[in-house]
């Protein structure tokens, strides 16, 4: 009774000019999707453990667990005395081989060297260059860099310890490529496969998922199917390990809907403003679930053909002016 009294107050016979100044939308039933919301878990698409490619004592660790690092950032340095010594020696041999080959080619041009002697100088140069490249690569392996931008999640070694070839050093994950994992119940499998529509709802924001991939077999205990879907490569504000809501389309139906901007709240009353030949009216409605394109489902209070005001603030002003 209280709500009826409240609504009856907000009704007036506005002039035709005033009504014409209001932007309205004629409500009619339109196709809308049926949805079901499940919980999903965010995980990083790229997760890797950096391992030692050469042996050596750890002399420097520049990052710790939880640190964000950019691609190619120096993570760890190993003792490189032996590698540097081998590189210096290989560099000296390579420079000598270059000079010897240049001299041999010059003498061969002057017919003072045989073809066999030139070929030997060329082979020595190739061998020295290969040895130099290998020594340089061994030295570079004492500096461990980040393969991509991301977060360090685990450290497997400490300063002073000796790393062996293949030993894990650091584990990290990338925030640039994220995906969501959702357990799809058996009764939703057909609909998810048919419509291929999924939307992540998190912190008032929505992200449409792409590359939906469903496991071809069910978990023997839960009888659910694991779905993996990529998040858009934007600053989503989501982090691996967090839970989010994921909305899936499960069918279609005709529904009455109005733009979210047309709905007003007056205390406990949810309403919209409508316009007809008798004037402007504030009409109580019962809303349902939100729909795409910033629309809201109307369960009761409106019918096909009703004209809904899109600017409720302007309608309120007109109502006050014509009391």
TAUR-V541179 format. One record per residue. N is the residue number from 1. RES is the residue in one small letter. SS is DSSP state (a for helix, b for strand, c for the rest). PHI is phi in whole degrees, -180 to 180 (NA if undefined). D_CENTER is the distance of its C-alpha to the mean C-alpha in Angstrom with 1 decimal. Layout:
BEGIN
N:RES:SS:PHI:D_CENTER + N:RES:SS:PHI:D_CENTER
END
This chain:
BEGIN
1:x:c:NA:50.0 + 2:x:a:-60:48.4 + 3:x:a:-66:45.5 + 4:x:a:-64:48.1 + 5:x:a:-62:50.1 + 6:x:a:-61:47.0 + 7:x:a:-69:46.1 + 8:x:a:-67:49.6 + 9:x:a:-67:49.8 + 10:x:c:-93:47.0 + 11:x:b:-145:48.8 + 12:x:b:-153:50.8 + 13:x:c:-100:52.4 + 14:x:c:-76:50.7 + 15:x:c:-67:52.3 + 16:x:a:-61:51.2 + 17:x:a:-65:50.2 + 18:x:a:-66:48.0 + 19:x:a:-64:46.4 + 20:x:a:-67:45.8 + 21:x:c:-75:43.9 + 22:x:c:-90:41.3 + 23:x:c:-81:38.4 + 24:x:b:-127:38.2 + 25:x:b:-134:36.4 + 26:x:b:-80:38.4 + 27:x:c:-81:36.8 + 28:x:c:-152:36.9 + 29:x:c:-67:35.3 + 30:x:b:-133:32.4 + 31:x:b:-62:30.2 + 32:x:b:-141:27.2 + 33:x:b:-84:24.8 + 34:x:b:-91:25.5 + 35:x:b:-130:22.5 + 36:x:b:-144:22.0 + 37:x:b:-108:19.5 + 38:x:b:-125:18.6 + 39:x:b:-96:16.8 + 40:x:b:-130:13.8 + 41:x:b:-120:12.5 + 42:x:b:-84:9.2 + 43:x:b:-141:9.6 + 44:x:b:-82:8.7 + 45:x:c:-69:9.2 + 46:x:c:-109:11.5 + 47:x:b:-135:14.2 + 48:x:b:-144:17.6 + 49:x:b:-111:21.0 + 50:x:b:-82:23.0 + 51:x:b:-116:26.6 + 52:x:c:-72:29.9 + 53:x:c:-101:31.2 + 54:x:c:-150:34.6 + 55:x:c:-89:36.7 + 56:x:b:166:37.4 + 57:x:b:-82:37.6 + 58:x:b:-74:34.6 + 59:x:b:-110:35.8 + 60:x:b:-158:32.6 + 61:x:b:-126:29.2 + 62:x:c:-96:27.2 + 63:x:c:-134:24.2 + 64:x:c:-135:24.0 + 65:x:c:-61:21.8 + 66:x:c:94:19.0 + 67:x:c:-74:19.3 + 68:x:b:-95:16.5 + 69:x:b:-127:17.7 + 70:x:c:-91:17.1 + 71:x:c:-56:17.7 + 72:x:c:75:21.5 + 73:x:c:-64:22.3 + 74:x:b:-72:25.5 + 75:x:b:-93:24.8 + 76:x:b:-141:28.3 + 77:x:b:-120:31.7 + 78:x:b:-103:34.4 + 79:x:c:-59:38.1 + 80:x:c:-123:38.9 + 81:x:a:-60:42.7 + 82:x:a:-65:43.6 + 83:x:a:-65:40.9 + 84:x:a:-68:42.1 + 85:x:a:-63:45.7 + 86:x:a:-65:45.0 + 87:x:a:-68:43.2 + 88:x:a:-61:46.1 + 89:x:a:-67:48.6 + 90:x:a:-66:46.6 + 91:x:a:-65:46.3 + 92:x:a:-65:50.0 + 93:x:a:-66:50.8 + 94:x:a:-68:48.5 + 95:x:a:-63:50.2 + 96:x:a:-66:53.6 + 97:x:a:-65:52.7 + 98:x:a:-63:51.6 + 99:x:a:-66:54.9 + 100:x:a:-64:56.9 + 101:x:a:-68:55.4 + 102:x:a:-63:56.1 + 103:x:a:-67:59.6 + 104:x:a:-63:60.1 + 105:x:a:-66:58.9 + 106:x:a:-66:61.3 + 107:x:a:-68:64.2 + 108:x:a:-67:63.4 + 109:x:a:-63:63.5 + 110:x:c:-87:66.9 + 111:x:c:62:67.9 + 112:x:c:-103:68.4 + 113:x:c:-125:65.7 + 114:x:c:-81:65.5 + 115:x:a:-63:62.6 + 116:x:a:-65:62.1 + 117:x:a:-68:61.9 + 118:x:a:-67:59.3 + 119:x:a:-63:57.2 + 120:x:a:-66:57.5 + 121:x:a:-66:56.2 + 122:x:a:-66:53.3 + 123:x:a:-66:52.5 + 124:x:a:-63:52.8 + 125:x:a:-65:50.4 + 126:x:a:-63:47.8 + 127:x:a:-66:48.1 + 128:x:a:-66:47.9 + 129:x:a:-66:44.8 + 130:x:a:-63:43.1 + 131:x:a:-65:44.2 + 132:x:a:-65:42.9 + 133:x:a:-62:39.4 + 134:x:a:-66:39.2 + 135:x:a:-66:40.4 + 136:x:a:-65:37.9 + 137:x:a:-66:35.0 + 138:x:a:-63:36.4 + 139:x:a:-67:36.4 + 140:x:a:-63:32.8 + 141:x:c:-71:31.8 + 142:x:c:-79:33.1 + 143:x:b:-112:30.2 + 144:x:b:-98:26.8 + 145:x:b:-113:23.8 + 146:x:c:-72:20.0 + 147:x:c:-72:18.7 + 148:x:c:-159:15.3 + 149:x:c:-74:13.8 + 150:x:b:177:12.9 + 151:x:b:-116:14.7 + 152:x:b:-78:18.1 + 153:x:b:-113:18.5 + 154:x:b:-158:22.0 + 155:x:b:-119:25.0 + 156:x:c:-107:27.7 + 157:x:c:-148:30.4 + 158:x:c:-121:32.4 + 159:x:c:-61:34.4 + 160:x:c:101:37.8 + 161:x:c:-79:36.8 + 162:x:b:-97:37.3 + 163:x:b:-88:34.5 + 164:x:c:-103:35.4 + 165:x:c:-59:34.0 + 166:x:c:89:31.1 + 167:x:c:-75:30.8 + 168:x:b:-63:27.3 + 169:x:b:-114:26.7 + 170:x:b:-141:23.2 + 171:x:b:-119:20.0 + 172:x:b:-141:16.6 + 173:x:b:-137:12.9 + 174:x:c:-93:10.2 + 175:x:c:-95:7.4 + 176:x:c:-78:6.4 + 177:x:c:-128:5.2 + 178:x:b:-119:4.3 + 179:x:b:-143:6.4 + 180:x:b:-118:8.9 + 181:x:b:-111:12.6 + 182:x:b:-132:15.3 + 183:x:b:-90:19.1 + 184:x:b:-92:20.6 + 185:x:c:-66:24.3 + 186:x:a:-59:26.9 + 187:x:a:-72:28.0 + 188:x:a:-102:24.6 + 189:x:a:-58:24.2 + 190:x:a:-64:26.1 + 191:x:a:-67:24.4 + 192:x:a:-63:20.9 + 193:x:a:-67:22.1 + 194:x:a:-76:24.0 + 195:x:a:-92:21.6 + 196:x:c:52:18.2 + 197:x:c:-124:16.7 + 198:x:b:-146:14.1 + 199:x:b:-133:12.6 + 200:x:b:-87:10.7 + 201:x:b:-113:13.0 + 202:x:b:-153:12.3 + 203:x:c:58:14.5 + 204:x:c:78:16.0 + 205:x:b:-114:12.9 + 206:x:b:-128:11.8 + 207:x:b:-134:8.8 + 208:x:b:-77:10.3 + 209:x:c:-88:9.2 + 210:x:b:-128:10.3 + 211:x:b:54:12.3 + 212:x:b:-69:13.7 + 213:x:b:-127:15.8 + 214:x:b:-102:18.6 + 215:x:c:-64:20.7 + 216:x:c:-78:24.3 + 217:x:c:-138:26.0 + 218:x:c:-95:26.1 + 219:x:c:-66:26.3 + 220:x:c:-64:30.1 + 221:x:c:-94:30.0 + 222:x:c:-91:27.6 + 223:x:c:60:28.0 + 224:x:c:-108:24.3 + 225:x:b:-112:22.0 + 226:x:b:-80:18.6 + 227:x:b:-109:15.8 + 228:x:b:-118:12.6 + 229:x:b:-144:9.9 + 230:x:b:-81:6.7 + 231:x:c:-84:3.8 + 232:x:c:-62:4.5 + 233:x:c:-81:4.4 + 234:x:c:-132:5.8 + 235:x:c:-77:7.1 + 236:x:c:-78:6.1 + 237:x:c:76:8.6 + 238:x:c:-100:7.5 + 239:x:c:-132:9.0 + 240:x:c:-56:10.0 + 241:x:c:95:13.2 + 242:x:c:-88:12.8 + 243:x:b:-101:13.9 + 244:x:b:-138:12.8 + 245:x:b:-91:14.8 + 246:x:b:-126:14.1 + 247:x:b:-99:16.6 + 248:x:b:-114:18.1 + 249:x:b:-81:20.8 + 250:x:b:-118:24.0 + 251:x:b:171:26.6 + 252:x:b:-136:28.1 + 253:x:b:-159:31.0 + 254:x:b:-87:32.9 + 255:x:b:-139:32.3 + 256:x:c:-85:33.6 + 257:x:b:-146:30.9 + 258:x:b:-131:31.0 + 259:x:b:-61:28.6 + 260:x:a:-58:27.3 + 261:x:a:-67:29.1 + 262:x:a:-83:32.5 + 263:x:c:-90:32.4 + 264:x:b:-124:34.3 + 265:x:b:-125:35.1 + 266:x:b:-123:38.6 + 267:x:c:66:38.9 + 268:x:c:-91:38.4 + 269:x:b:-97:38.7 + 270:x:b:-108:35.9 + 271:x:b:-149:37.3 + 272:x:b:-134:37.2 + 273:x:b:-97:39.9 + 274:x:b:-122:41.7 + 275:x:b:-128:44.4 + 276:x:b:-143:47.4 + 277:x:c:-66:51.1 + 278:x:c:-92:52.0 + 279:x:b:136:49.5 + 280:x:b:-101:46.2 + 281:x:b:-131:45.3 + 282:x:b:-99:42.8 + 283:x:b:-116:41.9 + 284:x:b:-70:40.3 + 285:x:c:-134:37.5 + 286:x:b:-115:35.6 + 287:x:b:-96:31.9 + 288:x:b:-112:29.6 + 289:x:b:-82:25.9 + 290:x:b:-67:23.6 + 291:x:b:-122:23.1 + 292:x:c:-58:20.9 + 293:x:c:62:21.9 + 294:x:c:58:22.6 + 295:x:b:-110:25.6 + 296:x:b:-129:27.2 + 297:x:b:-70:29.4 + 298:x:b:-109:33.1 + 299:x:b:-86:34.9 + 300:x:b:-158:38.3 + 301:x:c:109:40.2 + 302:x:c:-132:39.7 + 303:x:c:-139:41.0 + 304:x:c:-54:40.7 + 305:x:c:96:42.1 + 306:x:c:-66:41.6 + 307:x:b:-100:40.7 + 308:x:b:-101:38.0 + 309:x:b:-77:37.9 + 310:x:c:-85:34.5 + 311:x:c:-117:35.5 + 312:x:a:-65:36.8 + 313:x:a:-65:37.7 + 314:x:a:-64:40.1 + 315:x:a:-64:41.6 + 316:x:a:-62:42.3 + 317:x:a:-62:44.1 + 318:x:a:-65:46.2 + 319:x:a:-63:47.1 + 320:x:a:-68:48.4 + 321:x:a:-68:50.4 + 322:x:c:-107:52.2 + 323:x:c:-68:53.1
END
